[in-house]
Amino acid sequence: MSVPGAGEGRVLILAPRGRDASVTGQVLSASGIHAEACPDMAALLDGLAAGAGAALVIEEALGNDVPEGLFAWLDGQPPWSDFPFIVLATRQVGRRSERASRLLARLGNVVLLERPVNAETLASAVASALRARRRQYQAREHLLERERAQEQLRLANEDLEWRVAERTQEVEAAHETLAFALDAAGMASWDLDYATGASRRSPRYDAVFGYEGDGPSWNRQVLLDHVVEEDRGIAEQAFTTALETGALDLECRIRRADGRVRWISLQGRIKYDAAGTPARIAGILMDRTEQRLTEEALRQAQKMEAIGQLTGGVAHDFNNLLTVIVGGLDMMLRRPEQVDRVKRLAEAAMGAARRGEQLTQQLLAFSRRQMLRPQTLNPNRLLLDFKPLAERAAGAAVELAFDLDPALDPIRIDPAQFEAAVLNLVVNARDAMEGGEGHARIAVSSRNVHLGTRAVADRGVPPGPYVVVSVTDTGSGIPPDKLQRVFEPFFTTKEVGKGTGLGLSQVYGFTRSAGGFARIDSELGRGTTVSLYFPRSSDPAGEEVGTGPAASIPLRRAGEGETVLLVEDDEQVLAMATESLEELRYRVVVARNAAEALEHLTGVERIDILFSDVVMPGGMNGSQLAVEAQRLRPGIKVLLTSGYVANLDEGQVIGKGELPVLTKPYRRDELARSLRLVLGGQSG
């Protein structure tokens, strides 16, 4: 098959019982999808042989007599092909039988939909399968085209080598053959004589830069003049590096003679004279614009797939929590007079809300949008203070060992986030050893390391001194095919119900926010090591702020006439915060955005403290409002609140301690404690 034929866009339906086939066909036809019903498995096989884009099969049709011909057809697919099946299954109470699971696994590319399924979902699933099938054909065409170009180039190079070896008088002809092959592969050749400044290039070289016929007399400066300003520094550095290494490797954007911007790849080698001085440089030039667009489209598709996985996981977990909250509130409203029952349901709803808060914080940590309060400290002290909690998390059956370098360098991190990350790793290590044979041991270690350029090449961090904190277990290990996915949100190797798949995602986000990275090494049957790398801090370590219970801080009520300027754009949150403040006996002045708040601040009424949300509409956020408020009223107290920061830099600035922050969601007692701290511990 070279291109998809007319039959390749159709969907085959195998639903031999009742009206399933006709009803399904009508649903798909209404969505513009060509569908054909197959009365039995033999007809399905004939349809597959004739060509189809996808197959929709009722699970009952995959009985005990599935012919081997179906599996033979699947096994005979070319490497680029992965034929999609949509299987409509009856809702299962328990786990699917081992035979049914093996059968679905043998089908390979399966989307499983439980009945009843609505028409929109069915049509969407089938359309997605057809799009995936079309992308398979497109991928095959790209591969074939690339193979043809590579084969042409290979043949041309072999022909050139043979001609040079056999008949030196045909060198010019061999050069022409090479130029033709390079042109067929979308490449241009070029060379530059350092001594004379003379340059030679193939016609495609000038065409890439938008010139018809011969372009200008080329040299390094003329090339750099075509490079867009943002990439010029990269290009200059590449030429400087080439003089040191002898190899030029540059990918950048250029502005053509017609003003269009294109991506080019420039590669070359320097030839030196007897004195070791660069004599000439030669290489190839490629226009990589189309390839870059294709790669960007692929990245976007992968991003959308990851977003789909993330939103599905979030919806699943939050719907579970909302079931507890909504169901409990519903029962409380029905029987409000049953005080004990209302209290029990309220406690369950509060617990579900707290789990939702934890889930949100994990998501924010993965996306690096959490509010950070970094400190420069020695992580060994945190680890030693944290040891009793880690021992309780590991359990009595597990040996927990600490191997800490006494000469450990300081790092700048958020202590609470660090402890949460290590606790996540300890719990994961404990779970990995459950039910295993032999001695269960978790080792927590710390040490100083120096990472070179090669060690951080794919980590997005600079080389230099780092502190690494590792957690090692003696568990079963992680299979190689799953090892690369462990930091993805909602991906978990645990059984259903034993993990959300966000623990390692939170660890990943925390280390990235701290300027470091996370690495995982695992060997089946021998265990797993997760290492957290943090850049060494040049500041001296200070005293860590404890993360102990805040309940020891007494509740603060307002003093005589104390006034809070409350700035919040969400009406329900505004109402809740107003009621909480009034219960604490504060006088409350309400503003729904920064503009309204500034009107109050420029007035004459008493305002003791500004309590503002960080993320607000109107062009001015809470932290900017706080700065303006302190300018208008020197000495005014400020307390910010937020559950999200719009960008990483903002979260880092707010978290430096210059502006105190109360994280959403919060309770009245937490608000009272924050007000006490901001107002200097005065009691009312």
Secondary structure, DSSP 8 states (H G I E B T S, - for coil): --S--GGGG-EEEE--STTHHHHHHHHHHHTT--EEEESSHHHHHHHHHH--SEEEEEGGGS-TT--HHHHHHHHTS-TT---EEEEEEE--SS---HHHHHHHHHH-EEEEEEES--HHHHHHHHHHHHHHHHHHHHHHHHHHHHHHHHHHHHHHHHHHHHHHHH-GGGHHHHHHHHHHHHHHTTEEEEEEETTT--EEE-HHHHHHTT-SS--S---HHHHHHHB-HHHHHHHHHHHHHHHHHSEEEEEEEEE-TTS-EEEEEEEEEEEE-TTS-EEEEEEEEEE-HHHHHHHHHHHHHHHHHHHHHHHHHHHHHHHHHHHHHHHHHHHHHH-TT-HHHHHHHHHHHHHHHHHHHHHHHHHHHHTT-S----EEE-HHHHHHHHHHHHHHHH-TTSEEEEEE-TT---EEE-HHHHHHHHHHHHHHHHHHTTT-SS--EEEEEEEEEEE-TTTTTTTTS-SEEEEEEEEEE-S----HHHHTTTTSTT--SS-TTS--S-HHHHHHHHHHHTT-EEEEEEETTTEEEEEEEEEB-SS----------GGGS------TT-EEEEE-S-HHHHHHHHHHHHHTT-EEEEESSHHHHHHHHTSSS---EEEEESS-SSS--HHHHHHHHHHHSTT-EEEEEES--SSHHHHHHHTTTTS-EEESS--HHHHHHHHHHHTTT---
